[in-house]
């Protein structure tokens, strides 16, 4: 009866972690290390590509101004947002409130990256008289921006602002947890799809027939795409901890 009572009283943000076995710790360390390396590598390799092969950045040159777009979009949507999601795997010793604040901080830092990246490509296209919003890449980008904005506003309101009346809003926040978590991962996956289609489009525009000749720049761009694809596999796995501990299955996203 006591166990049943405690189960009924369990809150949505309670953590069932007790003692992990060796396999769980190995999986935890492996996922955190690989995810972090890939998240950083995505931005570093993109910066290297734009500086070494695309001649860097210059706001006075519309072609070089465009180079801000891939760097800031991957930095904001992928690296910063990815670390924000990964915090629910990394921050095992912190309180849920601290994790929420760090999660919000990383997403907030990605906002100026996304805004500036969007304005850079918009202005660059207008100066070169290139049409906007005609490609699959741009369509996916707009959907991703809309979902990201909706997620940020609803998450900030539901899991931070409503904490001022925690007990009264508990049921609402509990209902929002799976919705916010699912759409958060979906937004991240859409960001990856948008980046991959953008890289493919840029490769065909800039390299033309040379792209099929396996030129060095094409290999670098393909490598960025492979890294992004790897993140699309490991980050959704990282926010689930199905093997910790062995006697209970708990999802990190339930701690939101």
Residue pairs with C-beta under 8 A, 6 or more apart in sequence:
11 170
11 174
12 170
12 173
12 174
12 177
12 254
13 96
13 254
13 255
13 256
15 96
15 250
15 255
16 245
16 248
16 250
17 92
17 244
17 245
17 250
18 245
19 245
20 28
20 244
20 245
21 245
21 246
23 243
24 241
24 243
24 244
24 245
24 246
27 243
27 244
28 89
28 92
28 241
28 244
31 89
31 234
31 237
31 238
32 86
32 89
32 90
32 238
34 234
35 82
35 86
35 89
35 231
35 234
35 235
35 238
36 83
36 86
38 227
38 230
38 231
38 234
39 78
39 79
39 82
39 83
39 86
39 231
40 79
41 227
42 74
42 78
42 79
42 224
42 227
42 228
42 231
43 71
43 74
43 75
43 78
43 79
45 220
45 223
45 224
45 227
46 70
46 71
46 74
46 75
46 224
47 71
48 220
49 70
49 217
49 220
49 221
49 224
50 56
50 57
50 67
50 70
50 71
51 57
53 217
53 220
54 64
54 67
54 206
55 64
55 67
56 64
56 67
57 64
57 65
57 67
57 68
58 64
58 65
59 65
62 123
62 124
62 127
62 128
63 124
63 128
65 120
65 123
65 124
65 127
66 120
66 121
66 124
66 125
68 116
68 117
68 120
69 117
69 118
69 120
69 121
69 124
70 117
70 195
70 198
70 199
70 202
71 117
72 113
72 114
72 116
72 117
72 120
73 113
73 114
73 117
73 118
73 141
73 191
73 194
73 195
73 198
74 195
74 224
74 228
75 110
75 113
76 109
76 110
76 111
76 112
76 113
76 114
76 117
77 110
77 113
77 114
77 144
77 148
77 188
77 191
77 194
77 195
78 188
78 191
78 192
78 195
78 228
78 231
80 106
80 107
80 109
80 110
80 113
81 106
81 107
81 110
81 148
81 187
81 188
81 191
82 188
82 231
82 235
83 106
84 102
84 103
84 105
84 106
84 107
84 110
85 103
85 184
85 185
85 188
85 235
85 238
85 239
86 235
86 238
86 239
87 99
87 102
87 103
87 106
88 99
88 103
88 239
88 252
88 253
88 255
88 256
89 238
89 239
89 241
89 252
91 98
91 99
91 102
94 102
96 255
97 163
99 255
100 159
100 160
100 256
101 160
103 256
104 155
104 156
104 160
107 152
107 155
108 152
111 152
114 145
114 148
118 145
122 132
124 130
125 131
125 132
126 132
132 138
133 139
133 142
135 197
135 201
136 197
137 194
137 197
137 198
137 201
140 190
140 193
140 194
140 197
141 194
141 198
143 190
144 187
144 190
144 191
144 194
147 183
147 186
147 187
147 190
148 187
148 191
150 183
151 180
151 183
151 184
151 187
154 176
154 180
155 180
155 184
155 256
158 172
158 173
158 176
158 180
159 173
159 176
159 180
159 256
162 169
162 172
162 173
163 169
177 253
177 254
177 256
178 253
180 256
181 239
181 251
181 253
181 254
181 256
184 253
185 235
185 236
185 239
188 232
188 235
188 236
189 232
189 236
192 228
192 229
192 231
192 232
195 224
195 225
195 228
196 225
196 228
196 229
199 221
199 224
199 225
200 225
202 221
203 211
203 218
203 221
203 222
204 211
206 217
207 215
207 217
207 218
210 218
211 218
238 252
239 251
239 252
239 253
240 251
240 252
240 253
241 250
241 251
241 252
242 249
242 251
244 250
